């Protein structure tokens, strides 16, 4: 199946089944960033149905490029497998099913790009587990960091979102530490942060 056909099918599936995937307003930025950094080894937390995985796959290094992606939800993991196996990129993707915390505790290998798109309140905990495996100059992308406009600015978050908002604020404070990262926050969609790590030099 052609990649565009698979991506269209995924967009329809996500809409019908209420699966969160990258918004149209974010896709161009996302593809631009992957194309700019041209990673060879990607770690994705939050596969969902593999939409962002398949956006990244054609933009990786053609010889060595590989994506390792983690998803907790069994049904979504199976759908991601279904879509990726229909694509020309199945051999470039390793799909892991399980709780990201457990998977990350046993992480091996090194990554030059990380995409955080799982549970928003876990970004900082996950990053702390991942950083020892990120190459110096590696890039961490995190989606939804402005979370409906509640994370920055004066908009008061409803009670049910207060914990997520507080944790996202803590995540941004951490990655905006100039001694550790160069971070840019892009406001399109629900906000995406791009952090270049200064470690392991």
Secondary structure, DSSP 4 states (H G I P E B T S, - for coil): --HHHHHHHHHHHHHHHT-----HHHHHHHHHHHHHH--SEEEEE--TTSHHHHHHHTTS-TTT-EEEEEES-HHHHHHHHHHHHHSTTGGGEEEEES-HHHHHHT--S-EEEEEE-S-GGGHHHHHHHHGGGEEEEEEEEEESTTGGGTSSSSPPPPGGGHHHHHHHHHHHHHHT-TTTEEEEEE-STT-EEEEEE----
